[in-house]
Amino acid sequence: MLASPTLPVTAPLLGNGLDDPLSTPRTDCWTVLANLTGIAALSLPVGECPDTGLPVGVQLMAPHGADARLLREEIFGPVAPVKAFSSEQEAVAAANATEFGLVSYLYTSDLQRAWRVTELLETGMVGLNQGMVSNAGAPFGGVKQSGIGREGGHEGLEEFLETKYVAVNL
């Protein structure tokens, strides 16, 4: 459970992370972030770009309200929405209340809770106590508006196969 966040409000750095941050126009996922209001945000540096040496950070964002745009859109960028909840049911309902379903992340030390919640999440993938879900041997893909079909794993090979049904009466 997460207590109600009280992070300082700061403006996100906008633009391509590989460009000079002082001269970059608003693009990509940062356009969405720039249009959000009433959000507490904190930028956490997590490393540096190998090409430029510029810091790469994650925006931790605490949107207010269940209908916050940040909770309804699929943002491809270093953004981590943080939302408080008081029960498993509330957390699952909030996670599933979107038209997208690529991946969910769940952190818990309770293995029974992990499997229970994982079964209820409407996503193609779940990161359980880890932030990286990509694996060449595992199926990659989402549900809802986040994709149809899978890449990788034996499920990915099925995309290249044709099934033939033959009904025979001898």
N, C-alpha and C positions, 0 to 999 in steps of 0.2 A: 504494500500500500504506500502511496506517496502522499505526504502532507501537501497542503495547498502551497504551490511554489511562490516564492517572493524574490524573484530575481530582478536585478536592475534592468530597466528598459534601455536598449541601445539600438541604433540603426545598424542593419546588416551591411556589410561591405558588398557592394553591387558590382556585377560584371564577371568577366572571364578571370579565373584565378591565376592564369598564367600571364595576364597582361599587367601593366603598371596600374596599381589600384587607384591612383589619383586621376587617371585619364580614361577610365573604362566606362562605356555606357551601360545602362541597365539592360541585362539580357537574361534569357533562360529562366531558371528557377528563381533567380533573385527578383525578377519582375513580380512574381507571385508574392514573394516575401515583402516587397516594398509596398504592395497594395493591402497588406494585412494591417489591421489596427487593433489596439488594445492588447498587445502581446508583450509579455515579459520575455526578454531574450538575453542570452549570455553567450559570447563567443569563446570557445575553448580551442587554443592552438594544439594540434595533435601531431605536427610534423612539418616538413618542408618539401616543396616541390623539387624533385631532383634536377629539373631543367633550369629553373630560375633561382632556387634557393629561397623563394618567398614562402612565408608560413601558410600552411593549409589548416583551416580550422573548421569546427563543427558548430552550427548554430543550435543551441538548446533553446526551444521555444515553448512557452506555456500559454496556449491559446485559451481565451475566456469564452465559455459557452459551448454547448454541444454542436452548434451549427457553424462554428468557426471554419473559415475556408481552408485553413491549414489541415484540418482534420478530414476534409472531404476530397482533397486533391492528391494526385500521385505526383510527388515532387522528387525529381532525380537530382539530388545535390546533397551537400553535407548538412542536412537538417534533421534534427531529432525532436519531434513534438513530444512534450511531456504533459500528461494529463492525469490529474488526481482521480481516484475512484475509491469507493467504500466497500465494494463487494466484487466477487468474481463475475457475477451476472452482469453488473454494471460495466465492468471492464470489457467483457466479451461483446455486450451490446454496442458499446462505443466503437470497438475495433471493427465490428461488422457493419456499422452504419455508414457505409460508403459504397459507391458503385465500383470501387477498385478492390483488387485482392491479389497483389503480387506476393508480398511476404509480410509476415508478422514476426515480432520478436517478443519472447517471453523469458523473464528471468525469475527463477524461484528455486528454493532448496527443497521444496515439497514435490517429490516425484509423482505422487498421485494427482496433485493439482496440475502438474505439468502435462500429463497425459489427458486429463479431463478437459483442460482449457484448449490444448492443441486440437483435440477432436472437434471443439465448438467453433474454432476460428475459421472463417470463410476466406482462406487464402491458399494459394498453390504451394507455398513453402512456409516453414516456421523455423526461425532461429531460436533454439532452446538453450538459454544460457550462453549464447555466443552471437556475435554480430555478423559473422561471415557465413552465408548459406551456400555460396557457389562451390561446386565440386564437379569435376568433369564426369564422374561416374554416377552422378545423381540427376534426376529429372529437374529441369529448370523451367518454370512457367507459372502463370497466375490463373486466376478465375475471374469471373464477372467481366469488367471492361479491361482487365489486365492481361488478356490473352486467352487464346484457345490453343491447346496442344502443348507439347513439351519438347524441349531440347535437352539432349544428354540422356544418359542411362538407356535402358532397353525401351523405355517409353518414347524416347526420341527417334529410335530406329523404326518404330511403327509408322511414322510419317512417310517413310519410303516404301512401305509394303502395301500391296493390294490384297484385300481379303476376298475370297470367292466362296460363295455358298452354293453347294450342289445338293439338290433334293432328288433322291432316287427312289423309284418304286420298281422292284424286281419281281 
